[in-house]
């Protein structure tokens, strides 16, 4: 089986409305090149909160600029179901492609209230919600703004491009999370990052080699000038607002850990590749962590899911 996939790398939009428009435009461009599966980076909508790492005093109690940045992020978050999610479904339908999109998700408990999650949505070509994964553990400073996820979306799903799973950022260093997805027999794995720097490249390539699957490593571009106003940035960023705080680094990796498409840094790109999924089977001759290289009589994995988000019913 062969399939055509794409990774979208672009500068994040200034707000959710324009981000949805940009998503539709870029997805159409990728689909025009034959892409059946289109991957977008971590929290592509409305953009990764890089200010947590490059602005001063983000963890101070009652710090007005940070509270304003958080409020704006919440206002531009994606509810599932909701209007922004419906727009993504429309994009999937119009492109006839499966989308894997990183979003900041808001679970509303009242008007304007609700917990935020770092979420990956997998939407099929008929607009159906195939998977809904929330990052299990927000990493370091992310815990200031996001709640911890769960195992409900820790799975791979069938798509026209092949069986597809996904993890967010440092989940790729959680051995049991990796093994949970390996158990599903992924053909294609989407590794969503804010930016795919050197260590993230290593994790993505390791995942491909370990899982004997293709990996689409997706990263964003963001300039210092796009960070929330009112925050005191690091001196080097204040001096050069055009500098990139997120540099992309998107790549496509084969089941032997080698690059199919080399990483692209510092510029927009749509990476497209035709994948031969039989290569996954060929590589499993030497290593299959769910088959001959697994010892389930000694080592077992127990995944505890509540089952709340295992279908499209909540999004209708």
PyMOL commands that set and color helices and strands:
alter all, ss='L'
color gray80, all
select helices_A, chain A and resi 16-32+51-54+64-75+83-95+140-144+169-173+175-182+198-211+224-226+235-239+278-283+313-315
alter helices_A, ss='H'
color red, helices_A
select strands_A, chain A and resi 2-9+37-39+98-110+113-123+129-134+164-168+188-192+214-218+221-223+244-253+259-265+269-276
alter strands_A, ss='S'
color yellow, strands_A
deselect
rebuild
show_as cartoon
